[in-house]
Amino acid sequence: MRRTTTLVLAGCLALAGCGGDDKTDETTPDATPAAAANVDLQPIKDYLLDHTERLVTSVELLNRDALEYYNLAKASGFDYAKLLSEHREEVQTALKELRGAHIQANPAYEEMEGVVAGVPSLADYDVIIDAGSDGSDPENAVPFSLTTRAGKEFKQPGNFFALVETAVFGTEPKFQAKGVKPDLDGDGQVTFPEALPDADFLLAATSEFVNYAKELDEKAKEWTPTLEDAFTAVVVMTPTMSEYFEAWKNSRFIAGDKAEEKGFVATSRLSDIRDILGGIVLIYDSILPSVEEVNAEQAAQTKVDLDKLHQLAGRLLTEEEGGKTFTASDADTLGSEAQRNAEAIAGQVSQAAGQLNLQLED
Amino acid sequence: MRGLLAAVAVLLTLPASAAAAAPWQDAGRVTDGLFDAQTELVLTGPRAATKDVARARAAYAGDLRATLRAADRDADAAIGDGLKAAASAARAGDQTALAAARGSVRAGLFRGAYSVTTEATARGDAATAKRWLLLREYRTATRFTRPGAHATLALDQLARGKTTPRAAEQAVAKDLLDAYQARLRELLADARRGVEQNLPARRAEAAAQAAGYFAILAPRYAQDRGEAAERDASAIFAAAPLDIEAANRALEGFTAAPFTPEEAARRAQQLLQFLSLVPVEYGRGVKDDHVTRDFEITEAVAFRTGAAGAFGDLRDQLAKRDHARTEAAARGLDELGRLVGTAAKQSDGVPTHAQVQRAAERTDAALRAAMPAPWTEKTDESDYDLIALTLDRMEAAAGAGQYRQAEQARLEAYAFFEFGPERRLRSFDQGLALDIEGLIWFGAAGQDGLAKQLAQRAPRREIRETRLVLDRKLSDAAATLGDSANKATVVTNSAIIVFREGLEGVLILAAITASMVAVRRRLRRPVFAGALAGLAVSVITWVLAQTLLRSLERYGEKLEAVVGLIAIGVLLLITNWFFHKVYWSEWIAKFHRQRKRYEKLEKRGFISAQALGLFVLGLTSVYREGFETVLFLQSLQLSAGTATVLEGAGLGLAMTLAVAGVTFYFQRKLPYKKMLIVTGVLIGFVLVVMVGQTVRTMQGTGWMPITPLDVTLPYWSGLWFGVYPTIETIGAQLVAAAFVIGSYFLAQEMKVKGPRRRRAKTGAAPTPAPEPERELVR
């Protein structure tokens, strides 16, 4: 009797421990499972690691140049008027080195931005390094603050490339040395790109930049690319071309001194666009086999459209580097067509993702 | 002869070759040619541009043209006119005119492709439809929308024979119309930008393309608003220059791809939920007319914006039902926007909570009066939107280093989950519910939980990784609960819920009453009386939950915490009583033959003093489980109705009573001493588990802090033993265990060792030999 009772009790307890699990498949999209077996995503990672290493190297160089400038300013007791009058040539050289280092560092990141911004586990670095705003836009602001050697704090100042570029090219007054005109060549006028950045701020910014660049490099090494990452990278980055074209239209290369954009003065945005698209093309080539499996015609269409967009950006840059000056209207016409292409590509890739039952991230 | 045969062979293969070219490729050659012409006008001049236009015109031929013309003559005519205009513009070097022509041609191609695709789908020709579907527009990805794949998947299903042509056609039309309407709105904004920034080419192209897209939507427009309205709107779009404001007004409230009834109900629920949260968040952020917490005001603004978006989607349908109330709701939302917007811009002199509350209530009343009944019935889907919105705010706050606000948002998101989909989810997939809970709290699925990460001020990217996993689990949960369960499932799950919760109550009662044998048998009476009262109160709670207390869900966790605290308090007293008066007294009684005196003492005063406590213990032990059961069953009732749920509940109750009977019978047969030991252990165990679970509940209500421990525990440690990886929960359990053990040894000291030492000092008689156990059992 006792044995029977024990068995009944055990049975009831076992039943109690089981939850109902009555899943149905009716709401599961009727899509083809992901065909990941024949997709080699290693080239994406290799591409990324090549660029993260380049970024670290170039940002370290930037930091070294910032330190040299800092030491110059320190030797003059941070009296920038005295610095300029007594060490004009050294200051000119230092700023030239800084500008050169920035121009070298920028494409190292821009060419991989498509991957970094499109991969959810790395996307925050895009905010930190290139896309984040300052604290006036909390939703999109960078998560870090800077404290200089002198103890001055800059709370959520903006992304690193913006900080460095606006400081060394003089387009952001709050990062410039106070109380002195940055007339580097002594001709009595301040013309672009003459600038006298606040050395204390610049050193803090570039030092932190190095830290984050190294962090990104580490994270990239840990990253294992997935099909979702690759599809998300293509879908997320491709439509942002309009923002880049908008910035191109407003940048110094188009609007000259009427430019509203404080950033992007050193390199034309077209260069960024071309580089980013190069990254996107590489990623798409990796996922192409999986797209072909579910929709061969769609795969061909996307490949054609992506190549077309890449070639357009390249052609425009060639024209610009050849001396062609685009008006705002020209830039708008050309940029809008590129945006249209980009949105179409994003839509097409979304179809393939849907057919592969992949979840695209925001 | 051979030559003739060869020629025939070539002729026979020619149509096949022409048909083999994809429509998107042919159309691409047309649009590429026109864009190249536009580029050449910028870069070189009219000569190259003219050649490119000629190339584009030549590309609009063959199968592409023939198929389009057969499906939609007007589209074909528009393309032809556009190409002619492009040629003139290129020759004249007129960028603006060329841009307009490009817009017309592109729209014409999409319009024709739309007709071909939908007609092919309607007749079941999936292959043709799939080819032509590639020539289309897509929605632009935004924060709340992604380019969907509904049309593509519908055609896949049609090709596999898993759907009917009619259903596939509806899905394809809906997807495409939605995309074209979204793009039409963007084109009107583009045209406005062209005016504001003095970009004539931009304006011209956008206006021409917008007119072409409206032509795609026109039949739906006529269906919705009548032929006359459609003619007026078409005239507005066809006018040159386009009157952008008039075009926008014509589109106001029009939805080309109307929601299905389920989608509309979901959107309505979002609207009502978002609206109800505006005054809640606002109230937390102001005191009188001063802003005290910016974050809460930002939340209020976000929910108002969400409500306005949902209202925009439903406005047309609502207006058809009740125009006056819909307009009143629109005014109410505008007013709410002004009120919360003021607080977002300044800190003093802002509207009071009462003002915002009144505005929200007026708007809610107008909406509910205008809505059909199914729209006002709560569903889970809007809860997922609320959870997502609130988690977005959490991420943003963490990203800005505002971890306190992030934690507030996390708790809110959890509340939306716990009093929304979780109850049903735990009925259908307990593992998934536990995973989601773990990800929101201390970890699950190999990932740290958000509570732990926020407490440790983890960087946003780590929080993001957890959020991604959580989003997938929430998506799985939505899919799991997406269908209403069949009757057998609901009966089974109701029975299991009642049985599982009931078993916990039985365990507690068994632990408490195990020692109530022989002379203390009557102590069982107040315990069981309390248990029956707990059952009765649970039933009353169920009844009230159906009528007056729907909003009790929001306070459910606080009520749970309060009931849990009462139960712990009483159990602590009982534990103490057990060791002092039962365990060691019995031990003593065995050796000192003082049982009778002890029984007299108990009869006189002790029982009456404890009766109330035992009654309360019985009540709280059962009601604690009963309350949770009511909330679970309520959520099942939403999908299956009361009768089905009661059927399952009755079955579960019967099983519980059966087990209870077996347990109490079994309990009586234990040897007394063993039974005392078992009882003591069980009471201690129950107390420790209850303490862990109640502290965890209090952390959820914000009454206790959360200090995570860096350990990973399996999900069942919390579920069955109340063990959660925080200092507060484990600390409280250790204190409770120390109390139980301390109580045991203290009672031993007071009842046995102390008196023994005193007797040894005074030289009193030694303890007599123990009596046989069976004499103690009646």
Interface residues (C-beta under 8 A of the other chain):
Chain A: R2 T5 V8 L9 C12 L13 L15 A16 G17 C18 G19 G20 D21 D22 K23 T24 E26 T27 T28 P29 D30 A31 T32 P120 S121 L122 A123 D124 Y125 V127 G135 P138 E139 A141 P143 S145 Q156 V235 V236 P239 N295 E297 Q298 A300 Q301 V304 D305 K308 E319 K324 F326 A328 S329 D330 D332 T333 L334 S336 E337 E343 A344 A346 G347 Q348 S350 Q351 A353 G354 Q355 Q359 L360 E361 D362
Chain B: A22 W24 Q25 G28 D32 F35 Q38 T39 V42 L43 Q95 A99 K130 R131 L134 R136 E137 Y138 R139 T140 A141 R143 R146 P147 G148 A149 T152 L153 D156 Q157 R160 K162 A179 D190 Q197 L199 P200 A201 R202 E205 A396 G399 A400 G401 R426 S427 F428 D429 Q430 G431 P459 R460 R461 R464 E465 L468 R472 S475 A479 T480 G482 D483 A485 T489 T492 N493 I496 F499 R500 L503 M655 A658 V659 V662 T663 Y665 F666 K669
